[in-house]
Amino acid sequence: MTRTVLVTGGTSGIGRAVAARFAAEPAEVVVTGRTPAAVKETAGELGVRGVVCDATDPAQVASLADTLDRLDVLVNAAGGLPPQAPGGTPPLAALLAQWEASMAQNLLTAVLSTASVQALFTDGGSVISIGSIGAERRGGSYGAAKAALAAWNASLSAELAPSGVTCNVISAGYVTGTNFFQDGMTDTRHRALVEETHNKRPGTVDDIAAMACFLASPGARHITGQTLHVNGGAHTTR
């Protein structure tokens, strides 16, 4: 039977690569994004279904879930760095806005999306959330949100695994081919991030997409509640 896969934040970067990989199975893939033009373009190019949905908005997330009959794989790829506060914002107000935006974009998107579709999962389903090496170091509000994502994933696994649904986080290191850094990436910073790795190369969106497909495969059914680091050795565990 063809699997149904939902990828939030699936119009660019890692989310788009994940959607393309599952679509090639082939699976019935649904991608979401906040920008109608980007959703339409991605859906057309990948041959998937696109839904405009801001995953921080409970009403929009609930409406998205109502369009699905069943679900095999959910990939929580929505997220990113918080926007800068408008000029003239008092410092503490700007700090609060930054932290609230980080938590909303990188934690609550996954929490709301997962809760909305939880009853639709088939036995053998998978929840895969995209984390970050920023949770381990120098991550600020973004890293704190990704660390909270991993903590939430552990409790989610305890809840869903008895019904046959695995829950894991892919903690991505430095990945090229995304707009994550916007204009903040320089040649010097790029070289420094690559130098931190053991294999002396940056990650790619396909590295993350391949791990997502593995975690949703029959060979990964006993892997749940985990944070898997895909970073070329820039951060190691033991």
Residue frames as qw, qx, qy, qz and C-alpha x, y, z in Angstrom:
[[0.000, 0.888, 0.460, 0.000, 0.00, 0.00, 0.00],
 [0.359, 0.582, -0.036, 0.729, 1.26, 3.49, -0.86],
 [0.425, -0.421, -0.494, 0.631, 2.31, 5.39, 2.23],
 [0.002, -0.910, -0.251, -0.330, 0.97, 8.82, 3.17],
 [0.607, -0.152, -0.213, 0.751, 3.68, 11.26, 4.28],
 [0.050, -0.965, -0.227, -0.124, 3.19, 14.76, 5.68],
 [0.620, 0.015, -0.112, 0.777, 6.17, 17.15, 5.63],
 [0.110, -0.949, -0.248, 0.158, 5.70, 20.48, 7.40],
 [0.150, -0.835, 0.336, 0.409, 7.95, 23.24, 6.15],
 [0.764, 0.071, 0.587, 0.258, 8.33, 21.22, 2.97],
 [0.507, 0.846, 0.167, -0.017, 8.78, 24.01, 0.43],
 [0.322, 0.839, -0.394, 0.191, 12.53, 24.59, 0.81],
 [0.105, -0.649, 0.697, -0.286, 15.80, 23.25, 2.19],
 [0.114, -0.172, 0.960, -0.187, 15.68, 20.09, 4.25],
 [0.558, 0.298, 0.568, -0.527, 11.90, 19.78, 4.16],
 [0.641, 0.579, -0.201, -0.462, 11.79, 19.93, 0.38],
 [0.272, 0.466, -0.837, -0.091, 14.57, 17.33, 0.06],
 [0.306, -0.007, 0.883, -0.357, 12.72, 15.01, 2.43],
 [0.641, 0.445, 0.304, -0.546, 9.49, 15.43, 0.46],
 [0.536, 0.590, -0.487, -0.359, 11.28, 14.69, -2.82],
 [0.046, 0.336, -0.938, 0.074, 12.86, 11.56, -1.38],
 [0.428, 0.181, 0.790, -0.401, 9.56, 10.13, -0.15],
 [0.615, 0.552, 0.039, -0.562, 7.77, 11.13, -3.36],
 [0.364, 0.528, -0.713, -0.282, 10.28, 8.98, -5.27],
 [0.463, -0.178, 0.831, -0.250, 9.17, 5.81, -3.40],
 [0.087, -0.437, -0.118, -0.888, 6.53, 6.64, -4.61],
 [0.135, -0.418, -0.750, 0.495, 4.49, 7.81, -1.61],
 [0.039, -0.812, -0.440, -0.383, 1.52, 10.14, -1.37],
 [0.459, -0.148, -0.288, 0.827, 3.27, 13.23, -0.01],
 [0.082, -0.915, -0.349, -0.186, 1.69, 16.37, 1.43],
 [0.494, 0.048, -0.204, 0.843, 3.90, 19.42, 1.95],
 [0.155, -0.902, -0.398, 0.060, 3.00, 22.53, 3.90],
 [0.441, 0.059, -0.044, 0.894, 4.34, 26.05, 4.00],
 [0.019, -0.645, -0.428, 0.633, 3.20, 29.55, 4.90],
 [0.114, 0.507, -0.282, -0.807, 3.67, 31.14, 1.47],
 [0.764, 0.422, 0.373, -0.314, 1.04, 30.21, -1.16],
 [0.550, 0.732, -0.346, -0.204, 3.36, 30.77, -4.12],
 [0.006, -0.538, 0.840, -0.070, 6.10, 28.55, -2.66],
 [0.599, 0.031, 0.740, -0.305, 3.59, 25.81, -1.80],
 [0.747, 0.569, 0.149, -0.310, 2.15, 25.85, -5.31],
 [0.395, 0.732, -0.543, -0.115, 5.58, 25.81, -6.95],
 [0.212, -0.403, 0.877, -0.154, 6.89, 22.96, -4.78],
 [0.699, 0.192, 0.602, -0.336, 3.78, 20.86, -5.25],
 [0.708, 0.652, -0.049, -0.265, 4.00, 21.25, -9.01],
 [0.289, 0.702, -0.651, -0.023, 7.70, 20.50, -9.28],
 [0.179, -0.316, 0.905, -0.223, 7.67, 17.47, -6.97],
 [0.519, -0.127, -0.705, -0.466, 4.31, 16.08, -7.98],
 [0.236, -0.242, -0.815, 0.471, 2.97, 16.21, -4.43],
 [0.196, -0.794, -0.513, -0.260, -0.01, 17.85, -2.72],
 [0.290, 0.184, -0.291, 0.893, 0.60, 21.27, -1.25],
 [0.334, -0.773, -0.536, -0.059, -1.33, 22.88, 1.59],
 [0.114, 0.597, -0.215, 0.765, -0.83, 26.42, 2.83],
 [0.715, -0.601, -0.356, -0.028, -0.52, 26.11, 6.60],
 [0.037, 0.687, -0.474, 0.549, 1.22, 28.10, 9.31],
 [0.702, -0.148, -0.688, 0.112, 2.14, 25.35, 11.76],
 [0.164, 0.013, -0.554, 0.816, 2.17, 27.82, 14.67],
 [0.462, -0.081, -0.012, -0.883, -1.56, 28.46, 14.16],
 [0.342, 0.025, 0.896, -0.283, -3.75, 25.82, 15.90],
 [0.631, 0.494, 0.312, -0.510, -6.74, 26.49, 13.65],
 [0.522, 0.628, -0.462, -0.345, -4.74, 26.05, 10.46],
 [0.014, 0.345, -0.937, 0.054, -3.09, 22.90, 11.79],
 [0.492, 0.191, 0.744, -0.409, -6.45, 21.41, 12.74],
 [0.647, 0.590, 0.020, -0.483, -7.82, 22.21, 9.26],
 [0.310, 0.558, -0.741, -0.208, -4.82, 20.47, 7.69],
 [0.217, -0.134, 0.944, -0.208, -5.42, 17.34, 9.74],
 [0.612, 0.370, 0.471, -0.516, -9.05, 17.28, 8.59],
 [0.584, 0.601, -0.338, -0.428, -7.85, 16.80, 4.99],
 [0.213, 0.405, -0.889, -0.013, -6.12, 13.50, 5.84],
 [0.867, -0.185, -0.242, -0.395, -7.72, 10.08, 6.24],
 [0.931, -0.299, 0.002, 0.211, -4.63, 8.26, 7.50],
 [0.140, 0.900, -0.403, 0.087, -0.94, 8.93, 8.00],
 [0.953, 0.009, -0.189, 0.238, 2.17, 6.79, 7.90],
 [0.635, -0.053, -0.130, 0.760, 4.96, 9.35, 8.33],
 [0.056, -0.984, -0.162, -0.047, 5.08, 12.86, 9.76],
 [0.652, 0.095, -0.090, 0.747, 8.24, 14.90, 9.24],
 [0.194, -0.935, -0.228, 0.190, 8.32, 18.05, 11.36],
 [0.648, 0.156, 0.140, 0.732, 10.67, 20.18, 9.26],
 [0.000, -0.891, -0.201, -0.407, 9.12, 23.60, 9.88],
 [0.627, -0.641, -0.114, 0.428, 11.43, 25.94, 11.77],
 [0.522, 0.581, 0.030, 0.624, 14.22, 28.44, 11.47],
 [0.353, -0.079, -0.330, 0.872, 15.81, 31.47, 13.06],
 [0.003, 0.775, 0.555, -0.302, 13.46, 34.05, 14.59],
 [0.335, 0.747, 0.212, 0.533, 12.96, 37.39, 12.82],
 [0.336, 0.036, -0.302, 0.891, 14.62, 40.52, 14.13],
 [0.057, -0.735, -0.565, 0.371, 12.44, 42.79, 16.24],
 [0.297, 0.837, 0.246, 0.388, 11.53, 46.14, 14.62],
 [0.407, 0.270, -0.258, 0.834, 13.86, 49.01, 15.31],
 [0.251, -0.451, 0.143, -0.845, 13.04, 50.93, 18.44],
 [0.797, -0.380, -0.423, -0.203, 11.68, 47.89, 20.30],
 [0.425, -0.753, 0.416, -0.283, 12.73, 48.03, 23.99],
 [0.216, 0.486, -0.847, 0.023, 15.55, 45.52, 24.66],
 [0.333, -0.050, 0.872, -0.356, 13.62, 43.22, 26.99],
 [0.697, 0.430, 0.272, -0.505, 10.60, 43.24, 24.71],
 [0.552, 0.600, -0.511, -0.271, 12.84, 42.36, 21.76],
 [0.004, 0.349, -0.924, 0.155, 14.43, 39.53, 23.76],
 [0.536, 0.153, 0.689, -0.462, 11.04, 38.15, 24.73],
 [0.703, 0.542, -0.026, -0.461, 9.82, 38.31, 21.14],
 [0.354, 0.557, -0.738, -0.139, 12.93, 36.48, 19.95],
 [0.150, -0.171, 0.939, -0.256, 12.51, 33.64, 22.45],
 [0.616, 0.317, 0.502, -0.517, 8.78, 33.33, 21.85],
 [0.645, 0.589, -0.272, -0.403, 9.34, 33.17, 18.09],
 [0.186, 0.459, -0.868, -0.018, 12.11, 30.55, 18.47],
 [0.334, 0.010, 0.873, -0.356, 9.91, 28.32, 20.59],
 [0.653, 0.459, 0.270, -0.539, 6.90, 28.78, 18.33],
 [0.572, 0.617, -0.420, -0.340, 8.80, 28.04, 15.11],
 [0.367, 0.463, -0.806, 0.043, 11.05, 25.21, 16.30],
 [0.076, -0.025, 0.916, -0.393, 9.09, 23.45, 19.05],
 [0.464, 0.318, 0.514, -0.648, 5.42, 24.30, 18.96],
 [0.559, 0.404, -0.429, -0.584, 5.12, 23.68, 15.22],
 [0.355, 0.173, -0.917, -0.044, 6.08, 20.06, 15.87],
 [0.139, 0.123, 0.807, -0.560, 3.95, 19.73, 19.01],
 [0.520, 0.373, 0.212, -0.739, 0.82, 21.10, 17.33],
 [0.549, 0.374, -0.571, -0.482, 1.29, 19.22, 14.07],
 [0.236, 0.120, -0.959, 0.096, 1.87, 15.90, 15.82],
 [0.252, 0.205, 0.713, -0.621, -1.06, 16.30, 18.18],
 [0.538, 0.371, -0.027, -0.756, -3.39, 17.17, 15.29],
 [0.680, 0.325, -0.544, -0.368, -2.65, 13.96, 13.35],
 [0.195, -0.384, 0.856, -0.285, -1.88, 11.58, 16.19],
 [0.689, 0.135, 0.579, -0.415, -5.10, 9.62, 15.82],
 [0.725, 0.584, -0.133, -0.342, -4.47, 9.09, 12.09],
 [0.025, 0.613, -0.784, -0.096, -1.24, 7.09, 12.41],
 [0.913, 0.087, -0.334, -0.216, -1.15, 3.54, 11.17],
 [0.836, -0.454, 0.281, 0.129, 0.69, 0.78, 13.03],
 [0.767, 0.103, 0.276, 0.570, 4.28, 1.11, 11.90],
 [0.200, 0.934, 0.156, 0.251, 4.07, 4.89, 11.62],
 [0.650, -0.074, -0.147, 0.742, 6.90, 7.35, 12.24],
 [0.058, -0.992, -0.115, 0.009, 7.26, 10.85, 13.64],
 [0.719, 0.059, 0.022, 0.692, 10.54, 12.45, 12.57],
 [0.084, -0.981, -0.139, 0.104, 11.47, 15.93, 13.79],
 [0.641, 0.513, -0.118, 0.558, 14.36, 18.00, 12.48],
 [0.544, -0.785, -0.090, 0.284, 16.62, 19.21, 15.28],
 [0.394, 0.850, -0.204, 0.284, 19.96, 20.98, 15.26],
 [0.708, 0.058, -0.383, 0.590, 23.53, 20.86, 16.51],
 [0.044, -0.563, 0.126, -0.815, 22.63, 24.26, 17.98],
 [0.754, -0.551, -0.185, -0.305, 20.93, 22.37, 20.81],
 [0.882, -0.180, -0.216, 0.378, 24.37, 21.23, 21.96],
 [0.518, -0.345, -0.018, 0.783, 26.28, 24.52, 21.80],
 [0.118, -0.231, 0.173, 0.950, 26.11, 28.21, 20.96],
 [0.060, 0.426, 0.811, 0.397, 22.48, 27.94, 19.99],
 [0.155, -0.060, 0.127, -0.978, 20.84, 30.80, 21.89],
 [0.599, 0.150, 0.365, -0.696, 17.05, 30.83, 21.78],
 [0.731, 0.345, -0.429, -0.403, 17.07, 28.69, 18.62],
 [0.396, 0.273, -0.859, 0.173, 19.27, 26.04, 20.23],
 [0.265, -0.048, 0.706, -0.655, 17.18, 26.05, 23.39],
 [0.728, 0.225, 0.060, -0.645, 14.06, 25.40, 21.31],
 [0.704, 0.334, -0.600, -0.181, 15.75, 22.51, 19.51],
 [0.122, 0.220, -0.871, 0.422, 16.91, 21.08, 22.85],
 [0.510, 0.080, 0.489, -0.703, 13.31, 21.25, 24.05],
 [0.742, 0.304, -0.335, -0.496, 12.27, 19.48, 20.84],
 [0.480, 0.263, -0.832, 0.090, 14.49, 16.53, 21.76],
 [0.137, -0.059, 0.768, -0.623, 13.11, 16.42, 25.31],
 [0.656, 0.206, 0.165, -0.707, 9.55, 16.48, 24.01],
 [0.654, 0.325, -0.602, -0.323, 10.38, 13.74, 21.51],
 [0.180, 0.183, -0.920, 0.297, 11.44, 11.41, 24.34],
 [0.372, 0.153, 0.636, -0.659, 8.10, 11.80, 26.09],
 [0.662, 0.359, -0.169, -0.636, 6.22, 11.49, 22.79],
 [0.458, 0.297, -0.827, -0.132, 7.97, 8.21, 22.09],
 [0.064, -0.011, 0.887, -0.457, 6.90, 6.81, 25.44],
 [0.515, 0.307, 0.352, -0.719, 3.33, 7.74, 24.55],
 [0.687, 0.477, -0.187, -0.516, 3.17, 6.53, 20.95],
 [0.194, 0.445, -0.865, -0.126, 5.64, 3.63, 20.69],
 [0.398, 0.030, 0.863, -0.309, 3.30, 1.14, 22.42],
 [0.657, 0.541, 0.356, -0.386, 0.90, 1.64, 19.50],
 [0.784, 0.228, 0.437, 0.379, 3.65, 0.99, 16.94],
 [0.323, 0.912, 0.068, 0.244, 4.66, 4.58, 16.13],
 [0.716, -0.162, -0.112, 0.669, 8.34, 5.50, 16.44],
 [0.014, -0.992, -0.105, -0.062, 9.44, 9.04, 17.32],
 [0.749, -0.180, 0.071, 0.634, 12.93, 10.36, 16.63],
 [0.062, 0.957, -0.048, -0.278, 14.85, 13.60, 16.11],
 [0.777, 0.330, 0.085, 0.529, 17.47, 14.14, 13.42],
 [0.303, -0.860, 0.024, 0.409, 19.94, 16.66, 14.82],
 [0.694, 0.626, 0.114, 0.338, 21.46, 18.29, 11.75],
 [0.533, -0.432, 0.071, 0.725, 24.88, 19.91, 11.73],
 [0.101, 0.598, -0.227, -0.762, 25.95, 22.56, 9.22],
 [0.571, 0.393, 0.705, 0.149, 23.95, 21.89, 6.06],
 [0.009, -0.284, 0.352, 0.892, 24.35, 23.67, 2.75],
 [0.106, -0.255, -0.791, -0.546, 21.54, 24.08, 0.24],
 [0.196, -0.714, -0.657, 0.141, 19.19, 25.88, 2.63],
 [0.091, 0.715, 0.063, 0.690, 18.31, 29.51, 3.32],
 [0.644, -0.586, -0.433, 0.232, 18.82, 29.04, 7.06],
 [0.514, -0.361, -0.093, 0.772, 21.67, 31.52, 7.39],
 [0.281, 0.917, 0.271, -0.085, 20.15, 33.95, 4.87],
 [0.438, 0.823, -0.199, 0.304, 22.91, 36.56, 4.38],
 [0.520, -0.784, 0.317, -0.120, 24.85, 35.53, 7.49],
 [0.926, -0.079, 0.262, 0.260, 27.13, 32.92, 5.91],
 [0.156, 0.884, -0.395, -0.195, 30.63, 34.06, 4.93],
 [0.765, 0.411, -0.489, 0.079, 33.49, 32.12, 3.38],
 [0.081, 0.476, -0.705, 0.520, 35.36, 32.32, 6.69],
 [0.630, -0.177, 0.477, -0.587, 32.42, 30.94, 8.66],
 [0.913, 0.251, -0.164, -0.277, 31.85, 28.21, 6.10],
 [0.579, 0.457, -0.631, 0.240, 35.47, 27.06, 6.35],
 [0.178, -0.392, 0.675, -0.599, 35.33, 27.10, 10.15],
 [0.793, -0.040, 0.289, -0.534, 32.19, 24.97, 10.26],
 [0.879, 0.342, -0.318, -0.094, 33.61, 22.47, 7.77],
 [0.313, 0.527, -0.689, 0.387, 36.87, 22.29, 9.74],
 [0.512, -0.336, 0.539, -0.578, 34.91, 21.19, 12.82],
 [0.939, 0.102, -0.004, -0.328, 33.77, 18.02, 11.06],
 [0.666, -0.368, 0.621, 0.188, 35.74, 14.79, 10.93],
 [0.688, 0.328, 0.575, 0.296, 35.06, 14.17, 7.26],
 [0.229, -0.390, 0.214, 0.865, 35.86, 17.77, 6.25],
 [0.036, -0.290, -0.616, -0.732, 32.72, 18.51, 4.31],
 [0.396, -0.027, 0.268, -0.878, 29.45, 20.27, 5.01],
 [0.393, 0.280, 0.857, -0.180, 26.25, 18.31, 5.28],
 [0.169, -0.053, -0.546, -0.819, 23.71, 18.32, 2.47],
 [0.634, -0.024, 0.168, -0.755, 19.95, 18.28, 2.50],
 [0.801, 0.147, -0.511, -0.275, 20.14, 14.80, 0.99],
 [0.288, 0.207, -0.824, 0.442, 22.12, 13.57, 4.02],
 [0.323, -0.001, 0.550, -0.770, 19.19, 14.53, 6.24],
 [0.733, 0.169, -0.160, -0.639, 16.56, 13.27, 3.81],
 [0.623, 0.210, -0.752, -0.047, 18.27, 9.88, 3.61],
 [0.079, 0.077, -0.812, 0.573, 18.24, 9.57, 7.40],
 [0.529, 0.080, 0.260, -0.804, 14.57, 10.50, 7.51],
 [0.770, 0.190, -0.419, -0.441, 13.73, 7.76, 5.02],
 [0.442, 0.175, -0.848, 0.234, 15.76, 5.25, 7.02],
 [0.151, -0.034, 0.668, -0.728, 13.97, 6.15, 10.26],
 [0.670, 0.189, 0.129, -0.706, 10.66, 5.54, 8.47],
 [0.585, 0.315, -0.692, -0.282, 11.83, 2.18, 7.11],
 [0.915, -0.271, -0.243, -0.174, 11.23, -1.37, 8.41],
 [0.735, 0.174, -0.436, 0.489, 14.89, -1.55, 9.45],
 [0.103, 0.348, -0.369, 0.855, 14.41, 1.21, 12.02],
 [0.583, -0.526, -0.430, -0.445, 11.39, -0.12, 13.92],
 [0.731, -0.476, -0.386, 0.300, 13.36, -0.61, 17.15],
 [0.369, 0.062, -0.121, 0.920, 14.79, 2.92, 17.06],
 [0.215, -0.775, -0.425, -0.415, 12.57, 5.33, 18.99],
 [0.497, -0.848, -0.142, 0.117, 12.93, 8.13, 21.51],
 [0.729, -0.187, 0.156, 0.640, 16.34, 8.98, 20.07],
 [0.183, 0.932, -0.117, -0.289, 18.21, 12.04, 18.85],
 [0.854, 0.124, 0.301, 0.407, 20.43, 11.00, 15.94],
 [0.135, -0.820, 0.193, 0.523, 23.30, 13.37, 15.14],
 [0.740, 0.465, 0.342, 0.345, 24.02, 13.85, 11.44],
 [0.047, -0.987, 0.078, 0.130, 26.93, 16.30, 11.42],
 [0.699, 0.591, -0.317, 0.248, 30.07, 14.65, 10.07],
 [0.746, -0.164, -0.407, 0.501, 31.53, 14.37, 13.57],
 [0.073, 0.593, -0.115, 0.794, 31.29, 18.08, 14.45],
 [0.521, -0.441, 0.420, -0.597, 29.50, 16.94, 17.62],
 [0.518, 0.121, -0.845, -0.044, 30.11, 13.43, 18.88],
 [0.730, -0.443, 0.144, -0.500, 28.30, 11.29, 21.42],
 [0.291, 0.326, -0.887, 0.152, 29.37, 8.23, 23.39]]
